[in-house]
Amino acid sequence: MMSNSRDVWFRGREGRRRLEIEFSAMSILFPEAQLRIKDEQIFWYWKYQEHEVIIRYPPDYPQSPLEIVTSPQVEALPYEEPCYFAPTAAFLAQLRIRREDTQKLSQLEAADDLVSAHWYSNDWGRQRLQKDVAEVRALVPDLRLLRLRDGAIAYQLKAGEVNTLIICPPNYPQEHPNVIVTLNSEELEIPLQSIEDWSVDASIRNLVEEILQVSEQAKRNASNYRKKYLILIFKVCPYCGRRNSGDANFCISCGSNIAPPPKTENQIEQKK
């Protein structure tokens, strides 16, 4: 049975925004993927090497997890808390990402066509990579080091609700890293002085330190916003606990009067 279009997750404002974010992320990670809609259901379809891949969104996404189907069938991928972009892209990126620890990265072979096109394919590059990794791990012990399918090296940082992906381009350090910072899966546009002042001799440690400071400020701003405006946006019924709009006078669930009590003469005089 076809579901009511008003109940479909991507019809509302938040759903459309989430879909836009995931579409942008998928366009980067899987440019060959096709977004399709059938019977009020969204799914991605593409061919990956010898596999056909279909990713289905459940009607109550993101409360329920995604469904991934491959033909021929491959071993199910573990679902991890998304660290950048949106849940779909983070989930699917595991098809394209090969994690390497410092020891393995030091043994990368320049004969690899992808690796040979990147900055860390020679002895100097590998030494620089090991130095960068050591500096970043000193600041972020739980750093995740990634090697993307195109050979790019990326650092994945997570600080509470703030997630960061630092991608080193093929001609790094001549070109500055690309930084993507998200708060609750929404990308933040943050100017970074370390990027503006980037040079060949610049330390990635300085960039990470600035990102951590910016992330902490972003978390504080988000917390202050919630504390300041949540009471204006929502009004919780003291009788049944139902959340109502901020301007509601009666609870939509139990019908109780939740309008604020009239101000006394003293309160009116104090306001004047």
C-alpha positions as CSV (number, residue, x, y, z in Angstrom):
1,M,0.0,0.0,0.0
2,M,1.3,3.4,-0.9
3,S,2.0,5.6,2.2
4,N,0.5,9.0,2.7
5,S,2.9,11.5,1.1
6,R,2.7,13.6,4.2
7,D,4.2,10.8,6.2
8,V,7.2,10.2,4.0
9,W,10.4,11.3,5.7
10,F,11.7,13.4,2.8
11,R,8.5,15.5,2.4
12,G,9.0,17.8,5.3
13,R,11.5,20.7,5.6
14,E,14.0,18.7,7.7
15,G,13.6,15.7,5.4
16,R,14.3,17.7,2.3
17,R,17.3,19.3,3.9
18,R,18.7,15.9,5.0
19,L,18.1,14.6,1.5
20,E,20.0,17.6,-0.1
21,I,22.9,16.9,2.2
22,E,23.0,13.2,1.4
23,F,22.6,13.9,-2.3
24,S,25.7,16.3,-2.2
25,A,27.7,13.8,-0.2
26,M,26.8,10.9,-2.6
27,S,27.7,13.1,-5.6
28,I,31.2,13.3,-4.2
29,L,31.6,9.7,-3.0
30,F,29.7,7.9,-5.7
31,P,29.2,10.2,-8.7
32,E,27.9,7.2,-10.7
33,A,25.0,6.6,-8.3
34,Q,21.5,7.3,-9.5
35,L,18.8,8.6,-7.2
36,R,15.4,7.1,-7.9
37,I,11.9,7.5,-6.5
38,K,9.2,4.8,-6.8
39,D,6.0,4.5,-4.9
40,E,7.0,7.2,-2.4
41,Q,10.2,5.4,-1.7
42,I,13.7,6.7,-2.4
43,F,16.7,4.5,-3.3
44,W,20.1,4.7,-4.8
45,Y,21.3,2.5,-7.6
46,W,24.7,2.0,-9.2
47,K,27.2,-0.5,-10.4
48,Y,30.4,-0.9,-8.4
49,Q,32.9,-3.1,-10.1
50,E,31.1,-6.4,-10.7
51,H,28.4,-5.6,-8.2
52,E,25.0,-3.9,-8.6
53,V,24.2,-1.9,-5.5
54,I,20.8,-0.8,-4.2
55,I,20.4,1.3,-1.1
56,R,16.8,1.6,0.2
57,Y,15.5,4.2,2.6
58,P,12.8,2.9,5.0
59,P,9.7,5.0,5.3
60,D,10.6,6.1,8.9
61,Y,14.2,6.9,8.0
62,P,16.4,7.9,9.9
63,Q,14.8,6.1,12.8
64,S,15.2,2.8,11.0
65,P,18.6,1.9,9.4
66,L,19.2,1.7,5.6
67,E,18.9,-1.5,3.7
68,I,21.8,-2.4,1.4
69,V,21.4,-5.0,-1.3
70,T,24.2,-6.1,-3.6
71,S,24.2,-8.5,-6.5
72,P,26.2,-10.8,-6.3
73,Q,25.7,-10.7,-2.5
74,V,28.6,-9.5,-0.4
75,E,29.3,-9.7,3.3
76,A,27.1,-7.2,5.2
77,L,28.9,-4.0,6.1
78,P,29.0,-2.8,9.7
79,Y,27.0,0.3,10.4
80,E,29.0,2.9,12.2
81,E,28.1,6.3,13.7
82,P,28.5,8.7,10.8
83,C,31.6,10.9,11.2
84,Y,31.1,13.2,8.3
85,F,28.6,14.1,5.7
86,A,25.3,12.3,6.3
87,P,24.5,8.8,7.6
88,T,24.0,7.4,4.1
89,A,27.3,8.6,2.7
90,A,29.2,7.6,5.8
91,F,27.7,4.2,5.7
92,L,28.4,3.7,2.0
93,A,31.8,5.2,2.2
94,Q,32.9,2.0,3.8
95,L,32.8,0.4,0.3
96,R,35.4,2.9,-0.9
97,I,37.6,3.4,2.2
98,R,40.5,1.3,3.2
99,R,41.7,2.1,6.7
100,E,45.5,2.0,7.2
101,D,47.4,2.3,10.4
102,T,50.8,4.2,10.6
103,Q,52.8,1.0,10.0
104,K,50.9,0.1,6.9
105,L,51.0,3.6,5.5
106,S,54.8,3.6,5.8
107,Q,54.9,0.5,3.6
108,L,52.7,1.8,0.7
109,E,54.2,0.9,-2.6
110,A,54.8,3.6,-5.2
111,A,54.0,1.0,-7.9
112,D,50.3,1.5,-7.1
113,D,48.9,3.7,-9.9
114,L,46.7,5.6,-7.4
115,V,49.4,6.0,-4.8
116,S,52.0,7.1,-7.3
117,A,49.9,10.2,-8.2
118,H,49.9,11.4,-4.6
119,W,52.4,13.3,-2.4
120,Y,53.1,10.4,-0.1
121,S,54.4,8.0,-2.8
122,N,58.1,8.7,-2.2
123,D,60.3,8.6,0.8
124,W,59.9,12.3,1.6
125,G,56.1,12.0,1.4
126,R,56.0,9.0,3.7
127,Q,58.2,10.7,6.2
128,R,55.9,13.8,6.1
129,L,52.9,11.6,6.5
130,Q,54.3,9.9,9.6
131,K,55.2,13.3,11.0
132,D,51.7,14.7,10.3
133,V,50.0,11.6,11.8
134,A,52.1,11.8,15.0
135,E,51.3,15.5,15.4
136,V,47.6,15.0,14.9
137,R,47.4,11.9,17.1
138,A,49.1,14.0,19.9
139,L,46.1,16.3,19.8
140,V,43.4,13.7,18.9
141,P,44.3,10.2,20.2
142,D,41.2,8.6,18.6
143,L,42.0,10.0,15.2
144,R,40.9,7.9,12.3
145,L,43.2,7.9,9.3
146,L,41.6,7.0,6.0
147,R,42.8,6.3,2.5
148,L,40.1,7.0,0.0
149,R,39.6,5.0,-3.1
150,D,41.2,7.7,-5.3
151,G,44.3,7.4,-3.1
152,A,43.7,10.6,-1.1
153,I,44.7,10.6,2.6
154,A,42.1,11.9,5.0
155,Y,41.9,12.5,8.7
156,Q,38.6,12.0,10.5
157,L,38.0,13.8,13.8
158,K,35.0,13.8,16.1
159,A,34.3,16.0,19.0
160,G,30.8,15.5,20.4
161,E,28.3,16.6,17.8
162,V,31.0,18.2,15.6
163,N,32.5,16.0,12.9
164,T,35.5,16.9,10.7
165,L,37.1,15.5,7.6
166,I,40.5,16.8,6.5
167,I,41.4,15.6,3.0
168,C,44.9,16.1,1.7
169,P,44.9,16.8,-2.1
170,P,47.4,14.9,-4.4
171,N,49.9,17.8,-4.4
172,Y,49.8,18.4,-0.7
173,P,51.5,20.3,1.0
174,Q,51.9,22.7,-1.9
175,E,48.1,22.9,-1.8
176,H,46.2,23.2,1.5
177,P,44.0,20.4,2.8
178,N,40.2,20.6,2.2
179,V,38.3,20.8,5.4
180,I,34.6,19.7,5.9
181,V,33.1,20.5,9.3
182,T,29.6,19.3,10.2
183,L,27.4,19.8,13.2
184,N,24.6,17.2,13.5
185,S,25.1,16.3,9.8
186,E,24.8,19.9,8.7
187,E,27.9,21.4,7.0
188,L,29.3,24.5,8.7
189,E,30.9,27.3,6.7
190,I,33.8,28.3,8.9
191,P,36.7,30.5,7.8
192,L,40.0,29.0,8.9
193,Q,43.1,31.3,9.3
194,S,45.4,28.3,9.0
195,I,44.0,27.6,5.5
196,E,44.3,31.3,4.5
197,D,48.0,31.4,5.6
198,W,48.9,27.9,4.3
199,S,52.4,27.3,2.9
200,V,54.5,24.3,2.0
201,D,56.2,24.5,5.4
202,A,52.9,24.9,7.3
203,S,52.2,22.4,10.1
204,I,48.9,20.4,9.9
205,R,49.0,20.5,13.7
206,N,48.2,24.2,13.7
207,L,45.2,23.5,11.4
208,V,43.9,20.8,13.7
209,E,44.3,23.0,16.8
210,E,42.3,25.7,15.1
211,I,39.6,23.2,14.0
212,L,39.3,21.9,17.6
213,Q,38.9,25.5,18.9
214,V,36.3,26.3,16.2
215,S,34.5,23.0,17.0
216,E,34.3,23.8,20.7
217,Q,32.9,27.3,19.9
218,A,30.3,25.7,17.5
219,K,29.2,23.4,20.2
220,R,28.8,26.2,22.7
221,N,26.9,28.3,20.2
222,A,24.6,25.4,19.5
223,S,24.0,24.8,23.2
224,N,23.3,28.4,23.9
225,Y,20.9,28.6,20.9
226,R,19.0,25.6,22.2
227,K,18.8,27.0,25.8
228,K,17.7,30.5,24.5
229,Y,15.2,29.5,21.8
230,L,13.8,26.1,22.7
231,I,11.3,27.5,25.1
232,L,10.0,29.8,22.3
233,I,9.7,27.0,19.8
234,F,8.2,24.3,22.0
235,K,5.8,24.2,25.0
236,V,5.6,20.9,26.9
237,C,2.2,20.1,28.5
238,P,2.7,19.7,32.3
239,Y,-0.2,17.1,32.4
240,C,0.6,14.6,29.6
241,G,4.1,15.6,28.5
242,R,3.1,16.3,24.9
243,R,5.3,18.8,23.1
244,N,3.3,21.6,21.5
245,S,4.1,24.7,19.4
246,G,5.4,27.7,21.4
247,D,2.3,29.8,20.8
248,A,-0.2,27.0,21.7
249,N,-2.8,27.7,24.5
250,F,-4.2,24.2,24.6
251,C,-2.4,20.8,24.4
252,I,-3.1,19.1,21.2
253,S,-3.1,15.7,23.0
254,C,-5.1,16.1,26.2
255,G,-6.7,19.5,25.6
256,S,-5.4,21.0,28.8
257,N,-5.0,24.7,29.1
258,I,-1.2,25.4,28.8
259,A,-1.5,29.2,28.2
260,P,0.7,31.3,30.5
261,P,-1.1,32.7,33.5
262,P,-2.2,36.4,33.1
263,K,0.3,38.9,34.4
264,T,-0.4,40.5,37.7
265,E,-0.5,44.3,38.2
266,N,2.9,44.2,39.9
267,Q,4.4,42.3,36.9
268,I,3.0,44.9,34.5
269,E,4.3,47.8,36.5
270,Q,7.8,46.1,36.8
271,K,7.9,45.7,33.0
272,K,7.1,49.4,32.5
